[in-house]
Amino acid sequence: MFGTVVWALIGVVILLVTWRTGIGMLRSVTTPPPPPPPPGEMRRINVRYRCGVCGVELRMVMAPDEDPPPPRHCQEDMDLVAPVE
């Protein structure tokens, strides 16, 4: 008798955890993405550049806009490196 009650309680706990997880996942899918940041704030990007003169590579992860101008190295603009993916 005691063993049956314990197994029933364990089953109810598993059911509640599964239910809450499922509802949380559904809510996360239905919420809209946050609005973009106002102009002038830093944005996350992932862009790689290479110096055409000496071969130095640079990875840019933050910029004020999504398409920043290339940085300069060896007095020349760096070349955009295409992603491997």
SULNORGI-V253718 format. One record per backbone hydrogen bond with DSSP energy under -1.0 kcal/mol. CO is the residue of the C=O (numbers start at 1). NH is the residue of the N-H. Records with the same first field share a line. If there is no record, write none. Layout:
BEGIN
CO=NH, NH
END
This chain:
BEGIN
1=5
2=6
3=7
4=8
5=9
6=10
7=11
8=12
9=13
10=14
11=15
12=16
13=17
14=18
15=19
16=20
17=21
18=22
19=23
20=24
21=25
22=26
23=27
24=28
25=29
26=30
27=31
38=41
43=63
47=60
48=81
49=58
50=79
51=55
56=51
58=49
60=47
61=45
63=43
71=78
73=76
76=73
79=50
END
